[in-house]
Amino acid sequence: MLRYINGHYVGTAEVTDMTILGWHFLRDDCRLQFLPHTLVEPGQTLTVKPPLEMCRHGLHASMEPLNALWYAPGPVVCRVELSGEILQDTNKLCAERRTVLWMADATTVLHEFMAWCAADMAERLGLRDVGVAIVEAKKLWLHKQINDRDLRWLAAEISQMVVGDLAGYMQHAIWRALVVPTEPYTDAEILALHVSGQTRLKFIGFPSATAEQHNAKLEELLLGLAREQNIDNQEVSINE
């Protein structure tokens, strides 16, 4: 039973003979954000003693990668398995035990995700060529075929391809996707939820992307990262 108490959703779900898969992000040093800043490694199971308290005491994760990204202190993604007593919030979980199934540096994937969000927005505006150009520019930069200065020049060139009443809106998305983000784990969720969420597009009658579509794309990219790095990303507990 979930209840809203003192600004938090609180409820307990006793989980027996089952586990919940989730996503969790770490700093680039692979340590927990809060004391004692434990070093996290694949295969590790961390535990805390109940009673749990959301955001205060417990091991957190989210079932959807976009929700996990909202809380990310860094770019290292962990596929985790939660077990024991679990508290459920609207966009996160707090558990007694959290096992790391696999982990990887997702910096490149998050840059790709931001470019995809902006390209998706362009596609929905009928600007497919702009969307293709955004993705190609980001790809060149990620592969170190162009430098930061070249990327800024390309962003300006792509922005000039956009005309009409929504030019400023789309140009902002282009700039956010290609130039501004130095820490994609802090900018990707903003781009996805506020730019490619496209509230204004919906208002003027254009189809807008949904959170489900963003989550599906981000999960696809993260699982692809695991495959590329030959990580065993079978969705089962490594302790079985």
N, C-alpha and C positions, 0 to 999 in steps of 0.2 A: 504494500500500500504506500503510495507516494503522497507526501504532504508538504505543503509550503510553509516553512517555519522560519521566522526571522531572516527573510531574504534568501532562503535556500530551500531547494527541493530535497526532502529527506524521506527515506524509506528503506527498509531492509528487505533483501531477497536472499533467503537462505538457499544457497546453491549446493546441492548434494548430488554426487555421481554425475556431475556435468561441469563444463567450463564455458567461459565466454571469451571469444577472440576479440582483440582490440588493437588499437594503434596508439603509440606513445612516442613522443619526440624528446630527444636529449640534446644537451649542449654539444659542441664539436669536440669536447674533451671526453665525451661519453660518461660523464659523471652526473649524478642526480643534482637537480637544481638547488635542493635545500640540504641543510646539514643532516648527516655528516658527509655529504657529497660523495656517496659511494660510487666506485667505479663499476659500471654496468658492462657485462659481457654476455655473449650468446650462450644460452643454456642455463643461465643463472636464474634462480628463484629467490625473490625477496619476499619477506614475510613481515607482518606487523601483528600486534596483539589487539583484538577487539577490546572495547567498542570502537567502531570506526566513526569518523566525522568527516563529511564531505569537505574538501578543500583544506582540511586541517590535519587529519590523521588517517592514513591509508595509502594504498598504492593505486594511482590513478591511470586511466586510459579512456579512450573513446571508441565506440564501435564503428564510427565513420571516420575516415582519414581527415576529412575537411574539418571536423570538430576537433580532432587531435591537433591539427595544425594551428587552430585558434589559440591553443595554450602552449605552443612550441617555444622553448627557450633556445633552440638551436636546430641544426639541419639533420641530425642523426635520427633516422626513423627506426623504430622497433616494432616488430610484429609480436604481440604478447598474448598470453593466455592468463585470464583471471580466474581465480577459484577461491573457495572458502566463502565467508560472509561477504556480500557485495551490496553496496549502496548504489542506487540508480538515480541520476540526475537527468535533466533534459538532454544534455549533450556530453555527458561524461559518466564514468563509473569509478567507484572507489572500492578497492578490494583488500581482502586479507592477504592474498598471495598473488604475485605477478611473476610469470615465467617468460623470459625472453626467448622466443622461438628463433628469430634471426634479427639482425640489425645491419644497417648500412648508411653511408653518407648519402643523403638524398638531395644535396645542393643542386646538382645538375637537373635532376627530375623536377625540382620545384621551379627552377628557371623555365624549363620546358612547359610546365603546367601554367605558369603565368602567360607565356606566349600563346598557349592554346586558348586560354580564357579570352584574351583580346581578339584572337583570330575567330573564335566562335561568335563573339559579339559582332565582328565585321561581317561574318557570313549571314547572320540574322538580319543585318541591315542591307543585304544584297550587295555587299562589297567583298566578294570572294577574292579578287585579286589583292586587295589590301590584306586579308587574312593570310593568304599564301606568302606575301612579302614579309609579314611580321614573323612567321614561323621560320622562314629561310634566313632572315637577318639574325635571329636569335641562335639558329643552328650554326651559322658561320662564326659567331662570337664564341659559342661554347666549344667549338672545335679549334679555337685560337687561329682561325684564318683571317680574322679582323680584330683590331684592338678596340678599346673603349671609345676612342675618338671616331673611328670608322663607324661604330655602332650608332653613335649620336648623329652622325651625318645621315646614315640610312634611316634612322627614325624620323629625321626632318623630311627626307625625301618621301617616305611613306605617308607622312602626315599631309603632304601636299596633294596626295592622291584622293583625299577625302574632301568632298564638297557638300554643300547643303546645310540645312538647319542643324543637323547633328554633327557637323564637322568638329566643333570644339570638344564635344563629348567623346567622340571617337579618337581624336588626337590625344586627349588626356589618357585614354586607355592605352594607346600606342606608347606614349611616353612612360607610363607606369610599367608596361610590360618589357620595354627594351632598355630604358636608360636609368630610371630612378633606383630600382631595387639593388642594393648591395648585399642585403641579407634576405634572401627569398623567403625564408621561413617566417619573417615578420610582415612581408608584403603580399605573399601569395593569397592568404585568406582575405585580405582587404580587397584585392583585385577581384577575386572570385565572388565575394559576397556583395560588394558595393559597386563595382564597375560592371563585371560580367553578370551580376545579378540583375542588372538592367531594369530597375524599377521604372525608369523613365521610358524605356522602350515599351514596356507593357502599357504604360499610361497612354502612349500615342498609337497603340495598336499593333506594334511589332511583337512577334513571338519572343519570349525571353527564356533563357536557360533556367533550369531548376537546380536546387541543391542536390537532388538525386543524380542529375547528369554530371555535376561537378565532382561529386563523390565517386561516381563510377569511373570517370576519367582519371582522377588522382589515384584511385586504387589500382587501375590498370597500369599506370606508370610505375607505381611503387612495386607491384608484383613483377613487372618487367625488369626493374632494377635488380631484384633478387635473382631472377633467371640469368641476367647478363653476368652477374658476379658468381654464378654457379652455387648460389646458396640454396640449401634444401628448404624450399618454402612450402612444403606440404602442410596443409592446415590441420596438423595434429600436434599433440604435445610431444616434445622431445623426451619427456620422462616416462612415456608409456613403454 
